[in-house]
């Protein structure tokens, strides 16, 4: 028997949360610019239904959170990243990317923390 899943890739479903995470990433130079893959995996994809992106919690991805001209399904992209784009002043909006790419990731703990 496997232990209960206590965390998952983050559901970044609001602009406020995305901006908060962006501010955090930008404030720590070790997390920003030049890291693996120029983005961070978050918990949405369209693996089950092409073009219909959903978050880990089952809610739909709001179109206002996507980077311009995204998602584009370029070469079969199905997973979501907060993309470091444009490189010099990133907005870290959503982008679809190839799921097998190496990138950092942002996770969340289910139901908060307990002692």
C-alpha positions as CSV (number, residue, x, y, z in Angstrom):
1,X,0.0,0.0,0.0
2,X,1.3,3.4,-0.9
3,X,1.3,6.4,1.5
4,X,-1.4,9.0,1.0
5,X,-0.4,11.7,-1.5
6,X,0.2,14.8,0.5
7,X,1.4,17.2,-2.2
8,X,1.1,17.9,-5.9
9,X,2.2,20.3,-8.5
10,X,0.7,23.7,-7.6
11,X,-2.7,24.9,-8.8
12,X,-1.9,28.5,-9.8
13,X,-5.5,29.4,-10.9
14,X,-5.6,33.0,-9.9
15,X,-3.6,36.0,-11.1
16,X,-3.0,37.1,-7.5
17,X,-1.3,33.8,-6.7
18,X,0.7,33.8,-10.0
19,X,1.9,37.4,-9.2
20,X,2.8,36.3,-5.7
21,X,4.9,33.4,-6.9
22,X,6.5,35.5,-9.6
23,X,7.5,38.1,-7.0
24,X,9.0,35.3,-4.8
25,X,10.9,33.8,-7.8
26,X,12.3,37.1,-8.8
27,X,13.4,38.0,-5.3
28,X,15.7,35.0,-5.0
29,X,18.4,35.0,-7.6
30,X,19.1,31.3,-7.2
31,X,15.5,30.6,-8.4
32,X,15.6,33.1,-11.3
33,X,17.3,33.6,-14.7
34,X,19.3,30.8,-16.2
35,X,17.9,27.9,-14.2
36,X,17.0,24.6,-15.8
37,X,14.4,25.0,-18.6
38,X,13.5,28.7,-18.2
39,X,10.3,27.8,-16.3
40,X,8.7,26.0,-13.5
41,X,6.2,23.1,-13.7
42,X,2.8,23.7,-12.3
43,X,-0.2,21.4,-12.0
44,X,-2.2,21.6,-15.2
45,X,-2.2,19.7,-18.5
46,X,-4.4,18.7,-21.4
47,X,-3.2,15.0,-21.5
48,X,-6.8,13.6,-21.3
49,X,-8.5,16.1,-23.7
50,X,-6.3,17.9,-26.2
51,X,-6.7,21.7,-26.0
52,X,-8.7,21.5,-22.7
53,X,-6.3,22.3,-19.9
54,X,-7.3,21.5,-16.4
55,X,-5.6,22.0,-13.0
56,X,-4.8,19.1,-10.6
57,X,-8.0,19.9,-8.6
58,X,-10.1,19.4,-11.8
59,X,-10.9,23.1,-12.5
60,X,-10.3,24.6,-15.9
61,X,-7.4,26.9,-16.6
62,X,-8.5,30.5,-17.1
63,X,-7.4,32.0,-20.4
64,X,-6.1,35.2,-18.8
65,X,-3.2,33.3,-17.2
66,X,-1.6,32.2,-20.5
67,X,1.3,33.9,-22.1
68,X,0.5,35.5,-25.5
69,X,0.0,32.9,-28.3
70,X,-0.2,30.1,-25.8
71,X,-1.1,27.3,-25.5
72,X,0.1,26.3,-28.9
73,X,0.7,22.5,-28.7
74,X,4.0,22.9,-30.5
75,X,5.3,19.4,-31.1
76,X,2.8,17.8,-28.7
77,X,3.1,20.0,-25.6
78,X,0.7,18.9,-22.9
79,X,2.0,20.1,-19.5
80,X,2.0,23.6,-18.0
81,X,4.9,25.7,-16.9
82,X,5.1,29.2,-15.4
83,X,7.4,30.4,-18.2
84,X,10.3,32.7,-17.8
85,X,9.4,34.9,-20.7
86,X,10.4,37.4,-21.9
87,X,13.8,36.5,-20.6
88,X,14.8,40.0,-19.4
89,X,11.5,40.9,-17.6
90,X,9.6,37.6,-17.2
91,X,5.9,37.6,-16.4
92,X,5.9,33.9,-15.6
93,X,2.6,33.4,-17.3
94,X,1.4,29.9,-18.3
95,X,2.9,28.1,-21.3
96,X,2.3,24.6,-22.6
97,X,5.6,22.6,-22.8
98,X,6.8,19.1,-23.5
99,X,6.2,17.1,-20.4
100,X,9.6,15.3,-20.4
101,X,11.6,18.5,-20.3
102,X,13.7,19.1,-17.1
103,X,12.5,22.2,-15.2
104,X,12.1,23.4,-11.7
105,X,8.7,22.9,-10.2
106,X,6.3,24.5,-7.8
107,X,4.4,22.2,-5.4
108,X,1.7,22.7,-2.8
109,X,0.8,20.7,0.3
110,X,-2.7,19.4,0.4
111,X,-4.9,20.7,3.3
112,X,-2.1,22.9,4.8
113,X,0.5,21.8,7.3
114,X,-0.1,20.0,10.6
115,X,2.2,19.0,13.5
